[in-house]
Amino acid sequence: MTYKHLLATAVLAMTLPAYGQNKSIQPKEFATGRPFSPAILADGTLYVAGQIGSDLKTGKVPEKFEDEVKLCMDNIGIILKEAGFTFNDAVSVQVYLTDMDLFARMNAVYITYFKDPKPARTTVGVTKLAAAAAHIEVTVTAHKK
């Protein structure tokens, strides 16, 4: 191998993701010291932890459900961006609702974030979420295409 070939190989290796290593994604907007990462990047796949629709500075959940859903999705967007992903990279989404009667209202906001082909999605009703004021929690799995 020539010196130029070795140098090019080294530069290429440094720019590729470190496969086999997990990387915590911690946007500056998110509080640190929680017992989980906002997301983990592993082998080119991003696993976003469950996000609720609370203000990242105050922790408050909006009174209007549609605003809560939008804030939830915007918080996910911050995580995706920090990891170099977009909503277009999402392959799977899980939505947890404390009231399934809110499904249509959630869906009206949700669909504005995803283009075709939309990610696979599961929506389930739950009794309650860890944050008592929350009505929705969303997890996302994204992969670079």
Contacts in CASP RR format, 6 or more apart in sequence:
PFRMAT RR
TARGET T0000
AUTHOR 0000-0000-0000
METHOD contacts of the structure
MODEL  1
MTYKHLLATAVLAMTLPAYGQNKSIQPKEFATGRPFSPAILADGTLYVAG
QIGSDLKTGKVPEKFEDEVKLCMDNIGIILKEAGFTFNDAVSVQVYLTDM
DLFARMNAVYITYFKDPKPARTTVGVTKLAAAAAHIEVTVTAHKK
1 9 0 8 1.000
17 41 0 8 1.000
17 43 0 8 1.000
17 44 0 8 1.000
19 43 0 8 1.000
19 44 0 8 1.000
20 42 0 8 1.000
20 43 0 8 1.000
21 42 0 8 1.000
22 40 0 8 1.000
22 41 0 8 1.000
22 42 0 8 1.000
23 40 0 8 1.000
23 41 0 8 1.000
23 42 0 8 1.000
24 37 0 8 1.000
24 38 0 8 1.000
24 39 0 8 1.000
24 40 0 8 1.000
25 37 0 8 1.000
25 38 0 8 1.000
25 39 0 8 1.000
25 40 0 8 1.000
25 41 0 8 1.000
25 46 0 8 1.000
25 79 0 8 1.000
25 82 0 8 1.000
25 83 0 8 1.000
26 32 0 8 1.000
26 37 0 8 1.000
26 38 0 8 1.000
26 82 0 8 1.000
27 38 0 8 1.000
27 78 0 8 1.000
27 79 0 8 1.000
27 81 0 8 1.000
27 82 0 8 1.000
29 56 0 8 1.000
29 78 0 8 1.000
30 38 0 8 1.000
30 56 0 8 1.000
30 78 0 8 1.000
30 79 0 8 1.000
31 56 0 8 1.000
36 49 0 8 1.000
37 49 0 8 1.000
38 48 0 8 1.000
38 49 0 8 1.000
38 51 0 8 1.000
38 79 0 8 1.000
39 46 0 8 1.000
39 47 0 8 1.000
39 48 0 8 1.000
39 49 0 8 1.000
39 79 0 8 1.000
39 82 0 8 1.000
39 83 0 8 1.000
40 46 0 8 1.000
40 47 0 8 1.000
41 47 0 8 1.000
41 83 0 8 1.000
44 143 0 8 1.000
44 144 0 8 1.000
45 141 0 8 1.000
45 142 0 8 1.000
45 143 0 8 1.000
46 80 0 8 1.000
46 83 0 8 1.000
46 85 0 8 1.000
46 89 0 8 1.000
46 140 0 8 1.000
46 141 0 8 1.000
46 142 0 8 1.000
46 143 0 8 1.000
47 139 0 8 1.000
47 141 0 8 1.000
48 76 0 8 1.000
48 79 0 8 1.000
48 80 0 8 1.000
48 139 0 8 1.000
48 140 0 8 1.000
48 141 0 8 1.000
48 142 0 8 1.000
49 139 0 8 1.000
50 137 0 8 1.000
50 138 0 8 1.000
50 139 0 8 1.000
51 72 0 8 1.000
51 75 0 8 1.000
51 76 0 8 1.000
51 79 0 8 1.000
51 137 0 8 1.000
51 138 0 8 1.000
51 139 0 8 1.000
52 61 0 8 1.000
52 68 0 8 1.000
52 72 0 8 1.000
52 75 0 8 1.000
52 129 0 8 1.000
52 131 0 8 1.000
52 134 0 8 1.000
52 136 0 8 1.000
52 137 0 8 1.000
53 61 0 8 1.000
53 62 0 8 1.000
53 68 0 8 1.000
53 69 0 8 1.000
53 71 0 8 1.000
53 72 0 8 1.000
53 75 0 8 1.000
53 134 0 8 1.000
53 136 0 8 1.000
54 60 0 8 1.000
54 61 0 8 1.000
54 71 0 8 1.000
54 75 0 8 1.000
54 131 0 8 1.000
54 133 0 8 1.000
54 134 0 8 1.000
55 61 0 8 1.000
55 62 0 8 1.000
55 71 0 8 1.000
56 75 0 8 1.000
56 78 0 8 1.000
60 133 0 8 1.000
61 68 0 8 1.000
61 71 0 8 1.000
61 131 0 8 1.000
61 133 0 8 1.000
61 134 0 8 1.000
61 135 0 8 1.000
62 68 0 8 1.000
62 71 0 8 1.000
65 102 0 8 1.000
65 105 0 8 1.000
65 106 0 8 1.000
65 135 0 8 1.000
65 136 0 8 1.000
66 105 0 8 1.000
66 108 0 8 1.000
66 109 0 8 1.000
68 134 0 8 1.000
68 135 0 8 1.000
68 136 0 8 1.000
69 105 0 8 1.000
69 106 0 8 1.000
69 109 0 8 1.000
69 110 0 8 1.000
69 136 0 8 1.000
70 109 0 8 1.000
72 136 0 8 1.000
72 137 0 8 1.000
72 138 0 8 1.000
73 109 0 8 1.000
73 110 0 8 1.000
73 113 0 8 1.000
73 138 0 8 1.000
76 87 0 8 1.000
76 138 0 8 1.000
76 140 0 8 1.000
77 86 0 8 1.000
77 87 0 8 1.000
80 86 0 8 1.000
80 87 0 8 1.000
80 89 0 8 1.000
80 90 0 8 1.000
80 140 0 8 1.000
80 142 0 8 1.000
83 142 0 8 1.000
85 142 0 8 1.000
85 144 0 8 1.000
87 113 0 8 1.000
87 114 0 8 1.000
87 115 0 8 1.000
88 114 0 8 1.000
88 115 0 8 1.000
88 145 0 8 1.000
89 142 0 8 1.000
89 143 0 8 1.000
89 144 0 8 1.000
89 145 0 8 1.000
90 114 0 8 1.000
90 119 0 8 1.000
90 140 0 8 1.000
90 141 0 8 1.000
90 142 0 8 1.000
91 119 0 8 1.000
91 120 0 8 1.000
91 141 0 8 1.000
91 142 0 8 1.000
91 143 0 8 1.000
92 119 0 8 1.000
92 120 0 8 1.000
92 121 0 8 1.000
92 122 0 8 1.000
92 140 0 8 1.000
92 141 0 8 1.000
93 119 0 8 1.000
93 120 0 8 1.000
93 121 0 8 1.000
93 122 0 8 1.000
93 138 0 8 1.000
93 139 0 8 1.000
93 140 0 8 1.000
93 141 0 8 1.000
94 121 0 8 1.000
94 122 0 8 1.000
94 123 0 8 1.000
94 124 0 8 1.000
94 138 0 8 1.000
94 139 0 8 1.000
94 140 0 8 1.000
95 106 0 8 1.000
95 110 0 8 1.000
95 121 0 8 1.000
95 122 0 8 1.000
95 123 0 8 1.000
95 124 0 8 1.000
95 136 0 8 1.000
95 137 0 8 1.000
95 138 0 8 1.000
96 123 0 8 1.000
96 124 0 8 1.000
96 125 0 8 1.000
96 126 0 8 1.000
96 129 0 8 1.000
96 136 0 8 1.000
96 137 0 8 1.000
96 138 0 8 1.000
97 103 0 8 1.000
97 106 0 8 1.000
97 123 0 8 1.000
97 124 0 8 1.000
97 125 0 8 1.000
97 126 0 8 1.000
97 135 0 8 1.000
97 136 0 8 1.000
98 125 0 8 1.000
98 126 0 8 1.000
98 127 0 8 1.000
98 128 0 8 1.000
98 129 0 8 1.000
98 134 0 8 1.000
98 135 0 8 1.000
98 136 0 8 1.000
99 125 0 8 1.000
99 135 0 8 1.000
100 125 0 8 1.000
102 135 0 8 1.000
102 136 0 8 1.000
103 123 0 8 1.000
106 123 0 8 1.000
106 136 0 8 1.000
111 118 0 8 1.000
119 140 0 8 1.000
129 135 0 8 1.000
129 136 0 8 1.000
129 137 0 8 1.000
END
